[in-house]
Amino acid sequence: AAAALVGALAAALAPHASELAPAQLAEVAWACAQCGGAAGGAAAAPALLDAVAAATEAQLGKFDHPMLTSSLWAFAAAGHAAPALFAAAAAVAERIATKSSDADGLARLAWAYAAADVRSDGALRVVGAVRARLAAPPADGGAHALPFGGAALRQLHQFGLWCECELKLGEAQLPLPPQLRRDCRDETAASQRSGRGNRHRRTVGGVGRALGRLQLAATEELLLA
């Protein structure tokens, strides 16, 4: 029922996406990403997401930095390919990364390019901008250029792995400084073991307990690099 409702709303809204303001476009993209898992939002609304991507690209100059970051994150989180949008947004994303003072926003932006697996010259420039920003002196006596929380560290860990394993960047080109790389890895490992903020980990735990009730042994492997 929920998936049908999402599909009906998406079908009604898609033809009018070009009439929406930037804030409304960002909210629609975010909503699709949020309801995708529970109601099949991403699968039920490809036409809406295509329309929102085209409208966002057409109005890029009107998006402020938080709205654009939220939009790119939403498309990546929904698993909806929007290569033209990510390519068009690369120059703005590069500027956002270069000047960002928002730790969570920078992590979301980096994660979005990694999760969307954007492989272009523009994406490489975004990676370079993130690398330069993270190499800046720590703010307020902290350990890193920005005060990253747990969720941001986990997102940066995925971004770093993407740069290393998928883009095949060399050591000198990797965006995360060594200490930040270690902190991201440690936070991801701790999150995986505790299930904190990780539905996949809770599912694995449930499967393990079910196997235990069947008196079957189970082993777990954690891939961090």
N, C-alpha and C positions, 0 to 999 in steps of 0.2 A: 504493500500500500504506500509506504514512504517513497519507494523508488518511482511508482507511478505518479505520485504527486510532484516529485522533483521533475520528472519528465514533462509533465503538463505545464508546470510553471516555466521551465526552460523553453519549451516550444512557443509559449506566448510571448516571452521576453526577447528571444533571439532576434526577431525582425526589427526590434527597436533599440538594439544595442548602440547603434551609431548616434542615438539621441541622448544617451546618458552622459552625465558629467564625469570627469576623471574620478572623483571620490566614489561615485556610484559604480563605475566600472571596477574599481579596486574592490569594493564591497561584494559585488557579484562574483568576481573571481575567487575571493576569499571564501565565500559561502559554498561555492562548488567544491573547493578543496576540503572544507570542513565536513560536508555531508557525503562526500564520495564514499568513505568506508562504510558508513551505516546504511545509506540509502541508495548506493549506486550512483551518486551524483555525477562523478566523472564519466562513468559509462553512459548515463542517461542523458547527458547534456553536451555532447561533443559539438553540436551545431551552435549552441549558446557560447561555449568557450571559444570556438573559432571566431564568432562574431565579436566577442569581447576582446580577443587578441587583436583583430583588425582595427577595432575602434580605439583601443589603447595605443596601438602603433600610430594611428592618425593624429592622436592628441598628445603625443609624448611631451611636447613642449609645455603642456599645461599641468603635467603631473609634478607634484613636489617629491622630494626624495623618499620620504616614508611611504607614500602611496605607490610609487614605482617599485620599491623594494618589496612591498606587500604583494603587489600584482605578480611580479616575477616568481616570488616564493610560492604563490598560490598555484600558478601553472605547473611548476615543478612538483609541488605536493600532490596535485590532482593527477599527475602522470599524463598530462595532456601536452603533446608536442606543439610548440609555437616557435619554430625556428626563425621565422621572419621577425617576430616581436623581439626575441632575444638578440638577434643581429642588429636590429634598429636601436635597441636600448643600450647596446654595448658602450657607446661613447658616454652616455649619461651615467651608466653603471660605473664606468672607469672614474668619472669625476666624483661620484658618491664615495667610492672606496678610498680615493686619494685623500679626501677631506673629512671622512667620517669620524665623528666623536661618539657615535652610538654603537656600543659593542654588540648588542643584540642585532641591530640592523645590519651591520657589516657581516656578521656570521650568517644571517639569513640570506643576504645577497650572494655571498660566496657559495653557500649550500645550494642555492637555486641554480646557479650555473653548473655545479657539479651534478645535481640530481637530474637536471634536464640534459646532461651530457652534451653541452654545447661545445662543438669543436670548430672554432673559427679564429681568424686573426683577432677579431674583436674580443672573443672570450680570452685569448691569451693576453691581451692588453688589460683585461679586467683582473686576471691572475697576477699580472705584474703590478697593478695598482694595489691590490690586496697585500702583496709581498712588501711593497714599499711602506704601506701604512703600518703593517705589523712589525716592521724593522725600526719604527720610530722609538725614541726613548720612552720608558714606562711613564704613565701618567700618575701623578700623586704618590710617587714612591712605590707603586705596585710592581708586580712581577712582570707584567706585559704592557704593551702599548695602550691597551684598553682593558677595563675591568670586566673580563668575561666571566659569566656565570656558567653553571653546569650545562644547560641546554646549548649555549653558544659554543662551549668547548666541544661538545659532541658533534655539532654541525661542522665546526672547523676540522674536526678529525676526519669526517667523511670527505670534506673538500680537499684536505691534504692527501688522502689516499687516492682520490680521483686524479689529482695532479701527478702523483707519483706512478700509479699503476695504469691509468688509462691514457693520460697525456704523455706519459713517459718522460717527464721533465727530469733533468739532471739535478744533482744535489744543490748546485748554486742557484737553480731556478725555482726550487721548492718554496712555496709561499710562507710556510710556518717556520719561525726560528726554532732552533733545537729545543730550548726549554719549553716553549709553547707546544711543540709537537709532543713532548713527553707528557705534559699536563693534559693535553687533549686525549692522548692514549690512555692515561691512567683514569681519567674521568669516564671515558667510554667503557673501560673494563669494569670499573666499580658500578656503573649503571647497569651493565649487562648482568652482573652477578646478583645485584639486589633487585632487579626488575624495576628500578626507579625510572618512571617516564618511558617505559618500554613494553608495549603490549606484546611484542614478539617474545620477549623474555618470559612473560607470564604464561604465554601459550606453551613455550618449551617446558616450563615447570609443570604445567598440567599434564602434558604428554608423559613426562618422566614419572609423575606420580601414578598415572594410569598403568604404565609399564611395570612399575613396582608392584601394584596390586595383582598383576598377572605373573609376578615372580620372574620378570624378565629384566636383565641388567641393561642399563642405559649409560652411555658416556656422552659428554658434552664437549664441543670444541668451540673456542672463541677466536675468531679471526680479527686481528687488530691491524695487521700490516701485510 
